[in-house]
């Protein structure tokens, strides 16, 4: 992972300069000369607990790795219990940051309110949820949304490839997908089946997307879905299936996700930040600001699509406004 360097002007504007000894220099502009000067030196230390989406996990883990090179006295722990599992912990105040591959639900908002947990939502990138088969599969190139719905709906009678297309093999389809606590599961079922959490249950499920990669790679009759970054990291082990939403077959890619051509499975990615932790734990403040300034390039590195500069600027403004409350 290449070290990410900041422009002094950007750092000065958000009052934080990372040093190799875990010291953050608070900077300000001199009223007389306009030059940036050091006003005080504060050592940043502590721990940050993060959990949630396995889709967002590679981004947050990459950010934590680079952040750790600069802030050696801060321990960042990143888990991937799924978006729903992460929100359960986040609502109780157990974590400082929750990774999410979907927006927070009303019941999760209520749980946080009951526990007195205030939060902010920050968009950090875009994903194209991807449908995969084994590279050994030579007959499937594209599926329509309707075919996917018929395959994954709770009362599906599709068991073999031939049930989808009469010209395909009469062999049983082995399905792979995320667990029911996953934001990917929620998003896929809503967009494809038409109702959140509505899905057949006879499939191999896991919150660990790397396990899904392994399962699909080694099973010639596999079909599954998960975030695009896991394909991007394993293009020799997986085969993309293009999706036809009525406007022709389109594969997910950085270009088709960003342009909006890849529908209906393109989606935003988020981090949710505990407002109290942000205001009272310098390590959390430093990490979130680092995420929004260095994170965009890391989003692209791990295989997702970064947001516009305006989105990250808006996020930084929201962080500053929260700190002033």
C-alpha positions as CSV (number, residue, x, y, z in Angstrom):
1,X,0.0,0.0,0.0
2,X,1.6,3.3,-1.0
3,X,1.8,6.0,1.6
4,X,-0.8,8.7,1.0
5,X,0.5,12.3,1.2
6,X,-1.7,15.3,2.0
7,X,-1.4,18.8,0.7
8,X,-0.5,21.3,3.4
9,X,-3.4,23.5,2.4
10,X,-6.0,20.7,2.9
11,X,-4.5,19.7,6.2
12,X,-4.4,23.3,7.5
13,X,-8.0,23.8,6.6
14,X,-9.1,21.0,8.9
15,X,-6.6,21.7,11.7
16,X,-4.8,18.4,11.7
17,X,-1.3,17.4,10.5
18,X,-0.2,13.8,10.8
19,X,3.4,13.1,12.1
20,X,5.3,9.9,12.1
21,X,5.5,9.9,15.9
22,X,1.7,9.9,16.4
23,X,1.8,13.6,17.2
24,X,-0.8,15.9,15.5
25,X,0.3,19.5,15.1
26,X,-2.6,21.9,15.3
27,X,-2.1,24.5,12.7
28,X,-3.5,27.9,12.0
29,X,-3.0,30.8,9.6
30,X,-1.0,33.8,10.8
31,X,-3.2,36.9,10.6
32,X,-0.3,39.1,9.5
33,X,1.5,37.0,6.9
34,X,-1.1,34.4,5.9
35,X,1.5,31.7,6.5
36,X,0.7,28.4,8.3
37,X,2.3,28.2,11.7
38,X,2.3,25.6,14.5
39,X,0.3,26.6,17.5
40,X,0.5,23.4,19.7
41,X,1.5,19.8,19.5
42,X,-0.8,17.1,20.8
43,X,-0.1,13.4,20.9
44,X,-2.9,11.3,19.5
45,X,-3.4,7.9,21.2
46,X,-6.2,5.5,22.0
47,X,-8.3,2.8,20.3
48,X,-11.0,2.8,17.7
49,X,-13.6,0.0,17.4
50,X,-15.2,-0.4,13.9
51,X,-17.6,-3.0,12.8
52,X,-20.3,-3.6,10.1
53,X,-20.4,-4.2,6.4
54,X,-18.1,-6.8,4.8
55,X,-18.5,-4.8,1.6
56,X,-17.0,-1.6,3.1
57,X,-14.5,-3.6,5.2
58,X,-11.7,-3.6,2.5
59,X,-11.9,0.2,2.3
60,X,-11.9,0.8,6.1
61,X,-9.1,-1.8,6.6
62,X,-7.0,-0.1,4.0
63,X,-7.6,3.3,5.6
64,X,-6.7,1.8,9.0
65,X,-3.5,0.4,7.7
66,X,-2.3,3.7,6.2
67,X,-3.6,5.7,9.3
68,X,-1.6,3.3,11.5
69,X,1.7,4.2,9.8
70,X,1.2,7.8,10.9
71,X,-0.5,7.4,14.3
72,X,1.5,4.6,15.8
73,X,-0.2,5.0,19.3
74,X,-3.7,4.5,18.0
75,X,-5.1,1.0,17.7
76,X,-7.8,0.5,15.1
77,X,-9.9,-2.7,15.1
78,X,-12.1,-3.4,12.1
79,X,-14.7,-6.2,12.1
80,X,-17.2,-7.3,9.5
81,X,-20.3,-8.7,11.2
82,X,-22.5,-7.3,8.4
83,X,-24.3,-4.0,8.2
84,X,-27.1,-5.1,10.4
85,X,-24.8,-6.7,13.0
86,X,-22.7,-3.6,13.0
87,X,-25.6,-1.3,13.6
88,X,-26.7,-3.4,16.6
89,X,-23.4,-2.7,18.2
90,X,-23.2,0.9,17.0
91,X,-26.7,1.8,18.4
92,X,-25.5,0.6,21.9
93,X,-22.4,2.8,21.7
94,X,-20.1,-0.2,21.5
95,X,-18.3,1.0,18.4
96,X,-17.2,4.4,17.2
97,X,-17.8,3.8,13.5
98,X,-20.1,1.5,11.7
99,X,-19.5,0.5,8.1
100,X,-22.7,0.2,6.0
101,X,-23.6,-0.9,2.5
102,X,-27.1,0.6,2.9
103,X,-28.6,3.5,4.7
104,X,-29.6,3.0,8.4
105,X,-33.1,1.7,8.9
106,X,-35.9,3.3,10.9
107,X,-35.7,0.6,13.6
108,X,-32.0,1.1,13.9
109,X,-32.4,4.8,14.2
110,X,-34.9,4.2,17.0
111,X,-32.6,1.8,18.8
112,X,-29.8,4.4,18.7
113,X,-32.1,7.1,20.0
114,X,-33.3,4.9,22.9
115,X,-29.7,4.3,23.9
116,X,-28.8,8.0,23.6
117,X,-26.4,7.4,20.7
118,X,-26.2,10.3,18.3
119,X,-24.5,9.8,14.9
120,X,-23.7,11.3,11.5
121,X,-23.7,9.6,8.1
122,X,-20.8,10.0,5.7
123,X,-20.8,8.7,2.1
124,X,-17.4,7.2,1.2
125,X,-17.8,5.5,-2.2
126,X,-20.0,3.6,-4.6
127,X,-20.3,-0.1,-5.3
128,X,-21.8,-2.3,-8.1
129,X,-23.1,-5.3,-6.3
130,X,-22.0,-8.2,-8.6
131,X,-23.4,-11.5,-9.7
132,X,-20.7,-14.2,-10.1
133,X,-20.2,-17.7,-11.4
134,X,-17.3,-20.0,-11.6
135,X,-14.8,-19.4,-14.5
136,X,-15.5,-23.0,-15.5
137,X,-19.0,-21.9,-16.4
138,X,-18.9,-21.4,-20.2
139,X,-22.6,-20.9,-21.0
140,X,-23.8,-18.0,-18.9
141,X,-23.0,-14.4,-19.8
142,X,-26.0,-12.4,-18.8
143,X,-29.1,-12.6,-16.7
144,X,-32.2,-10.4,-16.7
145,X,-33.5,-8.9,-13.5
146,X,-36.6,-11.1,-13.9
147,X,-34.5,-14.2,-14.2
148,X,-32.6,-13.3,-11.1
149,X,-35.9,-12.6,-9.2
150,X,-37.3,-15.9,-10.2
151,X,-34.1,-17.6,-9.1
152,X,-33.9,-15.9,-5.7
153,X,-37.5,-15.3,-4.6
154,X,-38.7,-17.3,-1.5
155,X,-41.0,-19.6,-3.5
156,X,-38.6,-20.2,-6.3
157,X,-38.9,-23.6,-8.1
158,X,-35.7,-23.1,-10.1
159,X,-33.2,-25.8,-9.2
160,X,-31.2,-26.3,-12.3
161,X,-29.7,-24.2,-15.1
162,X,-32.1,-25.7,-17.5
163,X,-35.0,-24.2,-15.4
164,X,-33.7,-20.8,-16.3
165,X,-32.9,-21.4,-20.0
166,X,-33.8,-24.6,-21.8
167,X,-30.5,-24.6,-23.7
168,X,-28.5,-24.6,-20.5
169,X,-27.3,-27.8,-18.7
170,X,-29.7,-29.9,-16.6
171,X,-27.4,-29.5,-13.5
172,X,-28.3,-28.2,-10.1
173,X,-27.4,-24.6,-9.3
174,X,-25.5,-24.1,-6.1
175,X,-26.2,-20.7,-4.7
176,X,-23.9,-18.5,-2.6
177,X,-24.7,-15.3,-0.9
178,X,-24.3,-13.0,2.2
179,X,-26.1,-13.7,5.5
180,X,-29.3,-12.0,6.6
181,X,-27.5,-9.4,8.7
182,X,-25.7,-8.1,5.6
183,X,-26.6,-4.8,3.9
184,X,-25.7,-6.5,0.6
185,X,-28.5,-9.1,1.4
186,X,-30.9,-6.3,2.2
187,X,-30.1,-4.3,-1.0
188,X,-30.1,-7.3,-3.3
189,X,-33.5,-8.6,-2.0
190,X,-35.1,-5.1,-2.3
191,X,-33.8,-4.3,-5.7
192,X,-34.1,-7.8,-7.3
193,X,-36.9,-9.6,-5.4
194,X,-38.8,-6.5,-4.6
195,X,-38.9,-6.8,-0.8
196,X,-36.2,-6.4,1.8
197,X,-35.1,-9.8,3.4
198,X,-37.3,-11.7,1.0
199,X,-35.2,-14.6,-0.4
200,X,-35.0,-18.3,-0.7
201,X,-33.0,-19.8,2.1
202,X,-31.5,-22.9,0.5
203,X,-28.1,-21.3,-0.3
204,X,-24.6,-21.3,1.2
205,X,-24.4,-18.0,3.2
206,X,-21.5,-16.2,4.9
207,X,-20.7,-12.8,6.2
208,X,-17.2,-13.4,5.0
209,X,-17.1,-12.5,1.3
210,X,-13.7,-14.2,0.9
211,X,-15.5,-17.5,1.8
212,X,-18.0,-16.8,-0.9
213,X,-15.2,-16.2,-3.4
214,X,-13.6,-19.5,-2.5
215,X,-16.9,-21.4,-2.7
216,X,-17.8,-20.0,-6.2
217,X,-14.3,-20.5,-7.5
218,X,-14.3,-24.2,-6.6
219,X,-17.8,-25.0,-7.7
220,X,-18.5,-25.2,-11.4
221,X,-22.3,-24.9,-10.8
222,X,-22.1,-22.0,-8.4
223,X,-23.8,-18.6,-8.7
224,X,-23.6,-15.9,-6.0
225,X,-23.4,-12.2,-5.3
226,X,-21.4,-9.7,-3.3
227,X,-19.6,-6.4,-3.6
228,X,-17.6,-5.5,-6.8
229,X,-14.3,-5.1,-4.9
230,X,-14.1,-8.8,-4.2
231,X,-14.3,-9.5,-7.9
232,X,-11.8,-6.8,-8.6
233,X,-9.4,-8.6,-6.2
234,X,-10.0,-12.0,-7.7
235,X,-10.7,-11.7,-11.5
236,X,-8.9,-15.0,-12.2
237,X,-11.1,-16.9,-9.7
238,X,-14.5,-15.5,-10.7
239,X,-16.6,-14.8,-13.8
240,X,-18.9,-11.7,-13.9
241,X,-22.5,-12.1,-15.1
242,X,-23.8,-9.0,-16.9
243,X,-27.3,-7.8,-15.8
244,X,-30.1,-6.7,-18.2
245,X,-32.6,-4.4,-16.5
246,X,-34.4,-3.9,-19.9
247,X,-31.8,-1.8,-21.5
248,X,-29.3,-4.5,-22.5
249,X,-26.6,-6.5,-20.7
250,X,-24.2,-4.5,-18.6
251,X,-21.3,-5.7,-16.5
252,X,-20.3,-3.8,-13.4
253,X,-17.1,-1.8,-13.7
254,X,-15.7,1.5,-12.4
255,X,-17.0,3.2,-15.6
256,X,-20.5,1.6,-15.7
257,X,-21.1,2.1,-11.9
258,X,-20.0,5.8,-12.1
259,X,-22.0,6.5,-15.2
260,X,-25.2,5.0,-13.8
261,X,-25.4,2.4,-16.7
262,X,-25.1,-0.5,-14.2
263,X,-28.6,-0.8,-12.8
264,X,-30.3,-1.7,-10.5
265,X,-27.4,-3.0,-8.4
266,X,-25.2,0.1,-8.1
267,X,-25.3,1.6,-4.6
268,X,-23.6,4.0,-2.2
269,X,-21.3,3.0,0.7
270,X,-21.3,4.7,4.0
271,X,-19.6,5.0,7.4
272,X,-21.7,6.1,10.4
273,X,-19.8,7.9,13.2
274,X,-20.8,8.2,16.8
275,X,-21.0,12.0,17.4
276,X,-20.0,11.8,21.1
277,X,-16.9,9.7,20.2
278,X,-16.1,12.1,17.4
279,X,-16.2,15.1,19.7
280,X,-14.5,13.6,22.8
281,X,-12.0,11.1,21.4
282,X,-9.2,12.8,19.4
283,X,-8.2,9.5,17.7
284,X,-11.7,9.1,16.3
285,X,-11.7,12.7,15.0
286,X,-8.2,12.1,13.4
287,X,-9.3,8.9,11.8
288,X,-12.6,10.2,10.3
289,X,-10.8,13.2,8.8
290,X,-8.1,11.0,7.4
291,X,-10.8,8.7,5.9
292,X,-12.4,11.6,4.1
293,X,-9.1,13.0,2.8
294,X,-7.0,9.9,2.0
295,X,-9.9,7.4,1.8
296,X,-11.1,8.4,-1.7
297,X,-7.9,7.1,-3.4
298,X,-8.0,4.0,-1.3
299,X,-11.7,3.4,-2.3
300,X,-10.4,3.2,-5.9
301,X,-7.4,1.1,-5.0
302,X,-9.6,-1.7,-3.4
303,X,-11.9,-1.8,-6.4
304,X,-14.8,0.6,-5.7
305,X,-15.7,3.9,-7.2
306,X,-14.9,7.1,-5.3
307,X,-17.4,9.9,-4.8
308,X,-17.0,13.4,-6.2
309,X,-14.7,15.8,-4.4
310,X,-17.8,17.7,-3.4
311,X,-19.3,14.7,-1.5
312,X,-16.1,14.4,0.6
313,X,-16.0,18.1,1.2
314,X,-19.6,18.1,2.4
315,X,-18.6,15.2,4.7
316,X,-15.7,17.2,6.2
317,X,-18.0,20.2,6.7
318,X,-20.5,17.9,8.5
319,X,-17.7,16.7,10.8
320,X,-16.6,20.2,11.6
321,X,-20.2,21.3,12.3
322,X,-20.6,18.3,14.7
323,X,-17.4,19.1,16.5
324,X,-18.7,22.6,17.2
325,X,-22.0,21.5,18.7
